[in-house]
Amino acid sequence: MDEGNPQVETRIRQVLREMAPPAGADFHGLRHRSTGNTLWVEFHLLFPQGTTLDDAHTLATQIEERIQRELGTRTEVISHLETLEDHHAVHSQRHFEHFPE
């Protein structure tokens, strides 16, 4: 059965809080679950509109790799890049928000 782990959530949030704000970014929509021998992590990264795609992708990759290192298990990390300013206008429906931010 798929399940989330509060200790894993805390570690993931710590990485996100350490790495996103210094770049002017934020995050939301964090979900994670363990399926067999793999941990799946998904979140949205929100960047200021002027951020280049290259810069956003570089930070997203750094965060993904750090989460994988921190958790020390087989981990698949998926990030979704968005802009801070028009996030709510772009999405006509609310995202799944399992964990309060």
N, C-alpha and C positions, 0 to 999 in steps of 0.2 A: 504494500500500500504506500502511496506517496504521502510524505509528511514533512512538515517544516520543523526546525529545531531552534528554540529561542537563543541558545548559545551561539549558533552559527549566524543567526540574524544579527546579534550584537556585534560580532566580529566584522560582518559585511558592512554594517552601518558605520562602524569605526573607520574603516578604510574610506568609505564614501565621504564621511565628514572631514577626514583629514585631507583628502585630495581634491574634492570638487570646489569648495568655497575659495581656496586661494586662486583658482583660475576664473573666479567669477561665476562658477556654475552651481547648480543645485541638483537635487535628485528627488524622485518620488517613484511610486509604483513598484517598490521592491517586492519580489516574490522569490521564494526558494523552496526546493523540495528535494528529497532524496529518493532516488529510484534505483533500487538494487545497489550497485557499487558506484553510482554516479550522483553527484550533487549538481543540481541545475539552479542557476541564479539568473534572474532577469530584473532589470531596472531601467528607468528612463533618466537620462541626463539632460538637464536644461541649461542651455548656453545663452549668453547675451547675443542679440541678433547680429552684431558685427563680428562675431567669432567666425574665422574661416573654417571651412569643412576640414581642412588639413589639421588645424589646431584642435578642433573638437574630436576628430578621430584619433589623434595622437593621445590626448588625455584619456579618452574612453579605453583605448588599448592598454595604456599604463594602469588604469584602474582595474580592468579585467585581469591583467597578468598579476597584479598585486593580490587581488582576491584569491586567485588560484594558488599563489604561493602561501598566503596566510592560512588557507584552509587545509593545505597539505594532503588533500585527497583528490581523487579524480573529479574535477570540477569543470563544468561547461558554463561559461558566463556570456550572457547576451545583453548588450546595452542598446537602447533606442535613443537616438539623438533628437532633441527638439530645441526650439527657441523659447526663452523665458517670456518674452514680451507678448507673443501671440498664441501661446500654448492653449489657452481656453477657447480662443476663437477658432482655432484650427480643428479642435476636436468637438464634434457636435454631441457626442455621448461621453459620459464619464468613463474613465479608465477603471479597470479593476483596481481597487485600493484595499488590499487585504490588511496591511499593517499601517497604523496611523503614523504620520511623520511629524 
